[in-house]
Amino acid sequence: MVKLCVGADDVGDLEAWQKRLMKRHPAPVHHTRMVPKQMGQLLDGGSIYWVIKGVIQVRQAFTDIREIEDRGGRRACELVFDPELIAVDPTPKRPFQGWRYLKPGEAPADLQADKAAQDIPPDLHAKLKEAMVW
């Protein structure tokens, strides 16, 4: 799943936001109105890929997806994540609303194996990749 990280300027903002959440919750959570139809697939090794400033930069594994009621009594969803933020190959992504499913072959690769790529700012890495020089 891919989702815009609205209001974050960088991965540090996402990390700080989730640390604040974990003062009230045992794990990072995100509330959304829609319950994913592909819940089983997401919970079977799936991740949320966060788009920050137009670039997919990190992912987090799902640990749970719960149907809840919002404050107005309407059906809603609570996405629960592993706290670990995993850097991925920075991939440009145009703006969209809500969240979208990623096909397994379209998901950016993790950067853990490529230390050199981790040292490049994600926006620069994405531009190099887009220009086909990386």
C-alpha positions as CSV (number, residue, x, y, z in Angstrom):
1,M,0.0,0.0,0.0
2,V,1.2,3.5,-0.8
3,K,0.1,6.6,1.2
4,L,1.0,10.3,1.2
5,C,2.6,11.4,4.5
6,V,0.8,14.7,4.6
7,G,2.6,17.4,6.6
8,A,6.0,15.7,6.8
9,D,9.0,17.4,5.2
10,D,11.3,14.4,5.7
11,V,11.5,10.9,7.3
12,G,12.5,12.5,10.6
13,D,9.1,14.2,10.8
14,L,7.3,10.9,10.2
15,E,9.5,9.3,12.9
16,A,8.8,12.1,15.4
17,W,5.0,11.9,14.7
18,Q,5.0,8.2,15.3
19,K,7.0,8.5,18.5
20,R,4.4,10.9,19.8
21,L,1.7,8.4,18.9
22,M,3.5,5.6,20.7
23,K,3.1,7.6,24.0
24,R,-0.6,6.7,23.8
25,H,-0.5,3.5,21.7
26,P,1.8,0.4,21.9
27,A,2.6,0.7,18.1
28,P,2.3,3.4,15.4
29,V,-1.2,3.7,14.1
30,H,-3.0,5.5,11.3
31,H,-6.8,6.0,11.1
32,T,-8.6,6.0,7.8
33,R,-12.2,5.9,6.7
34,M,-11.9,3.0,4.3
35,V,-11.1,-0.6,5.3
36,P,-8.7,-2.2,2.8
37,K,-10.4,-5.0,0.7
38,Q,-7.0,-6.7,0.5
39,M,-6.5,-6.9,4.2
40,G,-5.3,-10.5,4.2
41,Q,-2.6,-9.8,1.7
42,L,-1.5,-6.7,3.5
43,L,-1.2,-8.6,6.8
44,D,0.7,-11.4,5.0
45,G,4.0,-9.6,4.8
46,G,2.7,-6.3,3.4
47,S,3.9,-2.8,4.1
48,I,2.8,0.8,3.8
49,Y,5.1,2.8,1.6
50,W,5.2,6.5,2.7
51,V,5.3,9.2,0.1
52,I,7.1,12.3,1.5
53,K,7.5,15.4,-0.6
54,G,6.5,13.5,-3.8
55,V,8.9,10.6,-3.3
56,I,8.3,7.1,-1.8
57,Q,11.1,7.1,0.9
58,V,10.4,4.5,3.6
59,R,8.1,1.6,4.3
60,Q,6.7,0.0,7.5
61,A,5.3,-3.5,7.8
62,F,1.7,-4.0,8.8
63,T,1.2,-5.7,12.2
64,D,-2.6,-5.4,12.3
65,I,-5.6,-3.8,10.6
66,R,-8.7,-3.2,12.7
67,E,-12.2,-2.1,11.9
68,I,-13.2,0.5,14.4
69,E,-15.9,3.1,14.9
70,D,-14.9,6.8,14.5
71,R,-16.1,9.5,16.8
72,G,-19.3,9.9,14.8
73,G,-20.1,6.2,15.1
74,R,-19.2,5.4,11.4
75,R,-17.2,2.4,10.3
76,A,-13.5,3.3,10.0
77,C,-10.1,1.5,10.0
78,E,-7.0,1.6,12.2
79,L,-3.8,0.6,10.4
80,V,-1.1,-0.7,12.9
81,F,2.6,-0.7,11.9
82,D,5.8,-2.1,13.0
83,P,7.7,0.9,14.5
84,E,10.8,0.2,12.3
85,L,11.1,2.6,9.3
86,I,12.9,0.9,6.4
87,A,14.5,3.1,3.8
88,V,13.6,2.2,0.2
89,D,14.9,3.1,-3.2
90,P,13.5,6.7,-3.5
91,T,10.8,6.6,-6.1
92,P,8.9,9.6,-7.4
93,K,5.1,9.4,-6.9
94,R,2.6,11.9,-8.2
95,P,0.0,13.3,-5.7
96,F,-3.2,11.2,-5.1
97,Q,-5.9,11.1,-2.5
98,G,-6.3,8.3,0.1
99,W,-4.1,5.3,-0.4
100,R,-3.3,2.9,-3.3
101,Y,-2.3,-0.7,-3.6
102,L,1.1,-1.4,-5.0
103,K,1.7,-4.6,-7.0
104,P,4.6,-6.6,-5.6
105,G,6.7,-5.9,-8.6
106,E,6.1,-2.1,-8.4
107,A,7.2,-1.8,-4.8
108,P,10.6,0.0,-4.3
109,A,13.4,-2.1,-3.1
110,D,14.8,-1.7,0.4
111,L,18.1,0.2,0.6
112,Q,19.6,-1.7,3.5
113,A,22.0,-3.6,1.2
114,D,23.1,-0.4,-0.6
115,K,24.9,1.9,1.9
116,A,26.0,4.4,-0.7
117,A,22.4,5.0,-1.8
118,Q,21.4,5.7,1.9
119,D,23.9,8.6,2.0
120,I,22.2,10.5,-0.8
121,P,19.2,12.7,0.1
122,P,16.0,10.9,-1.1
123,D,14.9,13.8,-3.3
124,L,18.3,13.9,-5.1
125,H,18.3,10.1,-5.4
126,A,14.8,10.2,-7.0
127,K,15.9,12.9,-9.5
128,L,19.0,10.9,-10.4
129,K,16.9,7.8,-10.9
130,E,14.4,9.7,-13.0
131,A,17.2,11.0,-15.2
132,M,18.4,7.4,-15.5
133,V,21.9,8.2,-14.1
134,W,21.5,6.1,-11.0
